[in-house]
Amino acid sequence: MNIESLKYFHAVANIGSISRVASNSHISQPALSQQIQKLEEVLGYKLLNRSNKGVALTEAGRIVQKYSKTLIKSYDNMLEDLTVIDTTNNTVRIDSSPTIATYSLPCTIYTMKEEYPGYKICLSTNLSEEVEHSVINEVSDFGFIHGMPYESSLQAARVGVDRLVVVASQGITIDNEVVLKDLLNYQLILLLDRFKVTQEIRSHFQKSDYDLNDFNILLSLDSIESIKSTVIKGYGISILPYVSVKKELYSQQLKEVKVKELDMNYEIYLVYKQDKEIRRCVKNCISFFKKIGEKSFC
């Protein structure tokens, strides 16, 4: 299988347009279509349905899309490892859920670079479940997730704790402390269901005998920054990790609304494979994170 064909397919599957991918990749549309046809021939399945409106994934296409990101990343990692075959490989690949990677880890990684200036740190983001798969398949050396891992083969070390908070703009009329039932009167803007944060919210609501689906969810977005912008403009309220909104709370762009029944703490775990042949640089980084933990989080 040609890795370039897989990369082109992955791009088309994500964007949904052959013409846009061709333009972005600086190749002709016929050449791009030929690359995807080669992939279909090798796999023996049709991957895309083409129409005037664009392209849609077939059932086989959805399966290939599911694995293509990991395959491409593994290939890129292999090339990177080959480039250092004659030298000491001090590249450390970390995978993390978006919230932790964006709002917690940058300061810790900066501190770690001061301790180990010769290490090359590569940080990527994934959903928590995909982080686990990335570590198991050795695409990443270790990862950071919300809550304990589902995969029993992974080692897990608790390195921090955060809490989910209800936030609103200063212009929204809402008491500083409410009961959960009061939130039924407001439009909610949340992360998509595939994010662990929303799964945590759903779980906490269920513990208080409420179903999240009964609330008025105005928007489900895939970016905390997009949610914050929307909430600051007064279009609704949200429930987000404290670490992601503490700057806006301090500057009073947002205000926190306490909910009497809810104590929405969640734990942050470092996950890794227990491997006798683990590289020294990876061991050192894991030990560093275990030791310093949330004390160095941003």
Secondary structure, DSSP 8 states (H G I E B T S, - for coil): --HHHHHHHHHHHHH--HHHHHHHHTS-HHHHHHHHHHHHHHHTS--EEEETTEEEE-HHHHHHHHHHHHHHHHHHHHHHHHHTTTS---EEEEEE-HHHHHHTHHHHHHHHHHH-TT-EEEEEE--HHHHHHHHHTTSSSEEEEESS-S-TTSEEEEEEEEEEEEEEETTS---SEE-GGGGGGS-EEEE-TTSHHHHHHHHHHHHTT--GGGS-EEEEES-HHHHHHHHHTTS-BEEEEHHHHHHHHHTTSEEEEEETT---EEEEEEEE---TT--HHHHHHHHHHHHHGGGG--
